[in-house]
Structure formats: C-alpha cells, structure tokens
Amino acid sequence: MLMNAQINHGATNGYSSRCYRCNRMDSLQPCNFCEHAICSNCRQHCSTCNNEFCGTCSTIDYSSHIERTFCLSCSSQ
C-alpha cells in the first residue's frame, strides 16, 4: 500500500506538480515532516529549527504578544 506522499510524487523534482494544500503550481518544496509538496504561500517556518513545514505539520503559538510557529517536533519540547 502506498502512502499519500508516494502517490503524489511524480514531477521532475520528485514531488507533486501541485501544492497539496491549495493546488497552486509555483515554488513547490517538500514539507520537512510529511514530505508533501507545499507552495510558498502554504509554507510555515518553525521558530525553533527554522525548517519549512505545511500547515498540518506545524502549529501556531498565540501565548505571547507575537505569533510563533513551531513544527510538531519542536512544539513537543
């Protein structure tokens, strides 16, 4: 059985030719957690490790006066 990330691969860069969140086709990069292709509008930068993640694999912390984004690994630390 194939995982969704494996099914969506297929473009010349090894990733889907469309963003899996919004279906845009520009500036695709893999999420550093799930490896789905995500566009520049859907990418979130983790405040701790500074890697790029999709909205599903990141969380926003509203507990201080500024919003901070964390990946699932860093948010549990």
N, CA, C and O of each residue as an XYZ file, in Angstrom:
308
protein
N       0.844     -1.173      0.000
C       0.000      0.000      0.000
C       0.892      1.240      0.000
O       1.836      1.320      0.787
N       0.610      2.194     -0.860
C       1.399      3.413     -0.958
C       0.868      4.486     -0.032
O      -0.340      4.614      0.164
N       1.784      5.257      0.536
C       1.413      6.416      1.342
C       1.001      7.531      0.386
O       1.390      7.512     -0.782
N       0.219      8.506      0.863
C      -0.214      9.624      0.020
C       0.966     10.366     -0.574
O       0.918     10.754     -1.741
N       2.029     10.576      0.201
C       3.194     11.294     -0.297
C       3.823     10.544     -1.469
O       4.309     11.175     -2.407
N       3.825      9.223     -1.436
C       4.378      8.437     -2.525
C       3.486      8.507     -3.759
O       3.991      8.539     -4.881
N       2.196      8.531     -3.574
C       1.257      8.611     -4.691
C       1.372      9.959     -5.386
O       1.297     10.025     -6.613
N       1.555     11.048     -4.616
C       1.589     12.390     -5.179
C       2.906     12.723     -5.861
O       2.968     13.707     -6.598
N       3.959     11.945     -5.647
C       5.237     12.204     -6.309
C       5.089     11.957     -7.794
O       4.288     11.122     -8.216
N       5.858     12.680     -8.583
C       5.762     12.410     -9.998
C       6.326     13.498    -10.879
O       6.599     13.226    -12.049
N       6.515     14.697    -10.404
C       7.100     15.758    -11.206
C       8.602     15.517    -11.318
O       9.134     14.605    -10.684
N       9.285     16.324    -12.118
C      10.713     16.123    -12.329
C      11.523     16.320    -11.059
O      12.599     15.735    -10.938
N      11.052     17.120    -10.105
C      11.777     17.318     -8.852
C      11.455     16.225     -7.840
O      11.961     16.273     -6.719
N      10.633     15.247     -8.196
C      10.302     14.148     -7.304
C       9.060     14.400     -6.471
O       8.654     13.529     -5.702
N       8.448     15.559     -6.601
C       7.277     15.898     -5.809
C       6.117     16.244     -6.721
O       6.298     16.487     -7.914
N       4.946     16.264     -6.158
C       3.740     16.582     -6.912
C       3.913     17.908     -7.638
O       4.634     18.785     -7.162
N       3.265     18.061     -8.776
C       3.362     19.305     -9.527
C       2.419     20.375     -8.984
O       2.390     21.495     -9.493
N       1.644     20.032     -7.947
C       0.730     20.985     -7.310
C       0.861     20.907     -5.799
O       1.165     19.854     -5.240
N       0.625     22.040     -5.147
C       0.624     22.094     -3.686
C      -0.527     21.236     -3.164
O      -1.652     21.346     -3.652
N      -0.258     20.400     -2.196
C      -1.313     19.509     -1.705
C      -2.338     20.248     -0.852
O      -3.417     19.709     -0.607
N      -2.039     21.470     -0.386
C      -2.991     22.237      0.421
C      -3.897     23.120     -0.436
O      -5.101     23.192     -0.188
N      -3.330     23.799     -1.450
C      -4.127     24.780     -2.207
C      -4.148     24.534     -3.717
O      -4.834     25.251     -4.446
N      -3.413     23.541     -4.192
C      -3.338     23.182     -5.614
C      -2.602     24.185     -6.491
O      -2.697     24.097     -7.715
N      -1.873     25.138     -5.912
C      -1.058     26.042     -6.722
C       0.114     25.266     -7.297
O       0.453     24.188     -6.809
N       0.734     25.819     -8.340
C       1.823     25.112     -9.006
C       3.165     25.830     -8.884
O       4.119     25.423     -9.547
N       3.283     26.871     -8.077
C       4.529     27.636     -8.038
C       5.356     27.369     -6.780
O       4.801     27.129     -5.708
N       6.671     27.411     -6.911
C       7.636     27.339     -5.804
C       7.377     26.179     -4.852
O       7.260     26.389     -3.645
N       7.288     24.989     -5.362
C       7.000     23.837     -4.516
C       8.256     23.323     -3.820
O       9.315     23.197     -4.434
N       8.120     23.034     -2.541
C       9.168     22.434     -1.724
C       8.508     21.372     -0.860
O       7.320     21.481     -0.557
N       9.252     20.348     -0.456
C       8.646     19.331      0.412
C       8.565     19.804      1.855
O       9.464     20.491      2.339
N       7.503     19.442      2.532
C       7.401     19.656      3.975
C       8.483     18.800      4.631
O       8.680     17.650      4.239
N       9.180     19.340      5.617
C      10.254     18.602      6.275
C       9.751     17.517      7.212
O      10.556     16.776      7.777
N       8.441     17.405      7.390
C       7.889     16.366      8.259
C       7.190     15.282      7.437
O       7.562     14.111      7.516
N       6.182     15.662      6.651
C       5.395     14.669      5.895
C       5.849     14.515      4.446
O       5.460     13.558      3.776
N       6.667     15.445      3.956
C       7.216     15.437      2.599
C       6.200     15.729      1.501
O       6.500     15.515      0.326
N       5.004     16.210      1.847
C       4.069     16.659      0.817
C       4.630     17.917      0.164
O       5.316     18.703      0.818
N       4.344     18.111     -1.114
C       4.756     19.320     -1.819
C       3.901     20.486     -1.345
O       2.673     20.391     -1.328
N       4.547     21.592     -0.959
C       3.828     22.782     -0.498
C       4.392     24.021     -1.188
O       5.598     24.118     -1.416
N       3.516     24.960     -1.516
C       3.929     26.193     -2.183
C       4.396     27.223     -1.157
O       4.274     27.010      0.050
N       4.922     28.321     -1.640
C       5.454     29.358     -0.753
C       4.368     29.986      0.118
O       4.662     30.437      1.225
N       3.123     30.027     -0.351
C       2.033     30.593      0.452
C       1.606     29.682      1.591
O       1.097     30.158      2.606
N       1.802     28.397      1.438
C       1.360     27.431      2.451
C       2.473     27.012      3.407
O       2.199     26.336      4.398
N       3.700     27.389      3.140
C       4.831     27.006      3.989
C       4.839     27.788      5.288
O       4.522     28.977      5.318
N       5.205     27.107      6.354
C       5.377     27.718      7.669
C       6.815     27.466      8.112
O       7.324     26.357      7.946
N       7.472     28.475      8.672
C       8.839     28.326      9.169
C       8.798     28.130     10.671
O       8.227     28.946     11.395
N       9.404     27.049     11.141
C       9.452     26.767     12.572
C      10.365     27.780     13.249
O      11.478     28.017     12.781
N       9.912     28.378     14.338
C      10.693     29.372     15.076
C      11.899     28.769     15.772
O      12.847     29.488     16.087
N      11.886     27.468     16.019
C      12.989     26.822     16.722
C      14.026     26.246     15.761
O      15.198     26.617     15.827
N      13.618     25.354     14.880
C      14.579     24.690     13.986
C      14.733     25.398     12.641
O      15.666     25.101     11.895
N      13.832     26.332     12.319
C      13.855     27.148     11.108
C      13.667     26.353      9.813
O      13.981     26.854      8.733
N      13.164     25.136      9.907
C      12.829     24.363      8.713
C      11.430     24.727      8.247
O      10.679     25.380      8.972
N      11.075     24.304      7.031
C       9.776     24.629      6.450
C       8.820     23.450      6.556
O       9.189     22.303      6.305
N       7.567     23.762      6.939
C       6.559     22.737      7.163
C       5.225     23.184      6.589
O       4.990     24.377      6.397
N       4.359     22.229      6.318
C       3.000     22.552      5.877
C       2.154     22.904      7.107
O       2.595     22.720      8.241
N       0.973     23.396      6.881
C       0.087     23.776      7.976
C      -0.361     22.613      8.832
O      -0.672     22.798     10.008
N      -0.401     21.424      8.269
C      -0.785     20.240      9.030
C       0.317     19.819      9.993
O       0.033     19.308     11.076
N       1.558     20.027      9.610
C       2.710     19.580     10.406
C       3.319     20.703     11.234
O       4.448     20.581     11.712
N       2.588     21.782     11.405
C       3.058     22.897     12.233
C       1.900     23.416     13.075
O       0.731     23.162     12.784
N       2.249     24.139     14.111
C       1.239     24.712     14.998
C       1.638     26.144     15.326
O       2.826     26.458     15.396
N       0.662     27.007     15.527
C       0.929     28.411     15.845
C       0.673     28.630     17.323
O      -0.376     28.257     17.849
N       1.645     29.242     17.987
C       1.546     29.540     19.417
C       1.110     30.997     19.574
O       1.799     31.910     19.119
N      -0.020     31.203     20.211
C      -0.573     32.541     20.425
C      -0.392     33.007     21.869
O      -1.016     33.990     22.269
N       0.440     32.332     22.660
C       0.527     32.618     24.092
C       1.295     33.896     24.428
O       1.191     34.381     25.554
N       2.056     34.453     23.498
C       2.771     35.702     23.771
C       2.216     36.807     22.872
O       1.250     36.594     22.139
N       2.830     37.975     22.934
C       2.324     39.110     22.156
C       2.590     38.965     20.655
O       2.031     39.721     19.860
N       3.434     38.006     20.253
C       3.645     37.721     18.836
C       3.302     36.252     18.560
O       3.466     35.392     19.425
N       2.831     35.986     17.362
C       2.541     34.609     16.959
C       3.850     33.931     16.578
O       4.672     34.504     15.862
N       4.035     32.714     17.061
C       5.215     31.938     16.695
C       4.760     30.587     16.175
O       3.840     29.976     16.719
N       5.412     30.129     15.116
C       5.079     28.846     14.506
C       6.117     27.816     14.907
O       7.316     28.095     14.906
N       5.648     26.615     15.252
C       6.530     25.513     15.616
C       6.133     24.276     14.825
O       4.953     24.049     14.556
N       7.129     23.480     14.454
C       6.831     22.186     13.836
C       6.363     21.233     14.930
O       6.470     21.545     16.116
N       5.850     20.087     14.538
C       5.333     19.131     15.518
C       6.429     18.623     16.451
O       6.162     18.361     17.623
N       7.649     18.482     15.953
C       8.755     18.020     16.798
C       9.138     19.070     17.833
O       9.306     18.743     19.008
N       9.277     20.314     17.419
C       9.700     21.383     18.337
C       8.591     21.804     19.292
O       8.881     22.255     20.400
N       7.342     21.670     18.897
C       6.247     22.080     19.782
C       6.108     21.154     20.978
O       5.555     21.549     22.005
N       6.602     19.929     20.861
C       6.501     18.976     21.973
C       7.678     19.070     22.932
O       7.701     18.374     23.947
N       8.643     19.908     22.632
C       9.825     20.053     23.501
C       9.589     21.072     24.580
O      10.474     21.321     25.399
